[in-house]
């Protein structure tokens, strides 16, 4: 289920968010992900936002498939990059062995906790054997809204690792940090990569 207030925030602030995350080159985590992909790899950019990551992936010779639940973000992405971003929610991911990679960078944190196992299972099915998933989540416990009304499901590092393992991934990379987001607060996060069994 998609939280309407969260979507409304992203619709209203799509341009602001694009300015916040806009970069001339991939950051370290995206570059590391790109380096793991074969040239021409198909990558699902889940919760693509303004599709900055997809644009960097396309520039690197990959084939991104950017999707987001916010029409404002989709419009921002396509107007900026002409990248064929399309409207879709987490529940719409239902393909089998389509992608070489999944880039889910701070998107699944908006899914209800009880649906996370289902989403990770769907992403596992959507990946080809030896496919790579990147996940970024905010760390903590419980569920809460931020100052601009976005709903978050916080996870511990162990919880996210277990979600990936239970879905059939081998966890291959973990990094923790803190970063200021659109709401203006410094929030702890974890980045994690998993590999589907070949």
N, C-alpha and C positions, 0 to 999 in steps of 0.2 A: 504494500500500500504506500502510495506517495503522499507525503505530508504537504498539504496545500499551502501552508504558510511559508514553508521552506522554498517551494517552487515560486511563490509570489515574490519572495525576496530576490531570488536569482533573476526572475523576469525583470524586476524593477532596476536591478543593479548590474545588469549584464555588462554594460560599458565600463562601469567602475571596476568590476572584477577583471575584465580584460586588461585594463591598464595596470592593475595590481600584479597580475601573473605574466604579463607580456615580457618576453626576453628575446634578444637577438640570436641567442644560441641555447641549446639544451643545457639544463643544469646537470650536476654530476650524476644524479640518480637516473635521469632520463637518458643521458649519454651512455651510462653503463647498460641500461636496458637495450638501447639501440645496438650497442656493440655485441649483444648476445643474439641478435636477430640476423638470419640470413638475408641477403639483399633480395628485395621483392616480397619479404614476409608480410603476411596479412595480420594486422594488429587491431583488435577491438579496443577503442578508446572509450571506456565505460564511464559515463558522467563527464563528457569531454569539456564542458563549460565552453569558453570561447575558442577551443580547439587549438590553442597555442602548441600543445604537445604534439597533436596530429600534424600540424604544419612542419614542425621540426622533423618528425618521423618521415613525412613525405619528402622533405629536402634531403634526407639521408638515404633515400631509395627504397623505403618501406611503403606499404599500401595500407594506410590507416582507414578504419571504419569508425568515425566519431559519432557517438549517440549521447543524448542528454534528455532529461525529463522536462527541461525548461525551454519553452519556445523562444524566450528572449535570448537565451544562450545560443540556441541553434541559429537564430537570425544573425546574431553577432558573429558567430563562427563563419557562416556562409558569406556574409557581406564582406568580411575581412579577408578570408582565405579562399573562397569559392571551392570548398572542400567536401561538399556533399554530406554535411552533417545532417542527421535525421533525428526526429523526435522518438524517443523510446525510454521506457522505464526498465528497472532491473528485472521485472517480471516478464519482459518481452524477449529476454535472451533464451533462445530455445534451440539453437543450432547444434550440430554434432560434427566434431573434427573439422571446423572451418578455419580456425585462426592458429597462427604460429605464436602469437603473444596476446596477452590481455594487459592493458594499462588501466588500472583502477585506482587512480591517485586522488585520495580524499573525496571519494564519491560514495562508497559503500557505508561510510559513517552516517549517512542519512537514512539507512535502511533500519527497520525495526529489528531488535536483537533476535527475536524468534524466527525471522526470515533469513538471517545470514547463512545458516547451513544450507538452505535451499539455493541461495544465490551462488555460493561457492561451488556447490555441486553442479549447477547449470554452467558455470564458467569452466569447470573441469571438463564437462562433456563437450563444450564448444571448442576447446583446444585440441590440436593435433597431438599425437604422442611426442613427448619431449618438449612440448610447448611451455612457455614461461609466463607466469603471472606476476605482476607488480601490484602491490596493495599499499596504500597510505591511509592510516587511520589516526585519529586523536586518541591518546591514551588516558585512562581514568576508569571510573566505575559509574554505572547508572546511565540515565538518559536525561538530557536537559536542553533548554533553548539558550542560544547566545543572545547578545544585546540587539541583534537585528533579526531575531525571531526564527533563526534556522534551528531545526531539531537535530540533535546529535545523539548517536549511540556510541558511548565511550567503551573501549576495550583495553584489557591489559595485554602486555606483550605475549604472555603465555596463552591467553585466550585466543588471540589472533593466530598464533602458531598452531594451536589445536584445531582451529577452524580450517586452516589450510591442510593440515595433516589428515583430519577426518574426511576431507573432500577428496583425498588421494594425491596430494602434492607432497613432494620432498622440499622442506624449507631450506633454501640455499643461501640466504642473505637476510640480515636483520640490522637495522640502524635506528637508534633513537635520537631525538633532538627536541628543540623548542623553536617555534616560529610565530611571528605575528601575522594574523590573517585579516580578512576584511572587517571583522568586528573590532579590531584594534587591540585584542588581548594576546599575550604571549602564552601559547598553548603547547603542552608536550605532545609529541607524536611518535609514531613508529612507522618505518618503511620496511616492507618484507617482500622477498621474492620466493616463489615456489616453482618447482619444475614437475610437470606431469610425467609419470613413468613412461618410458619409451615402449 
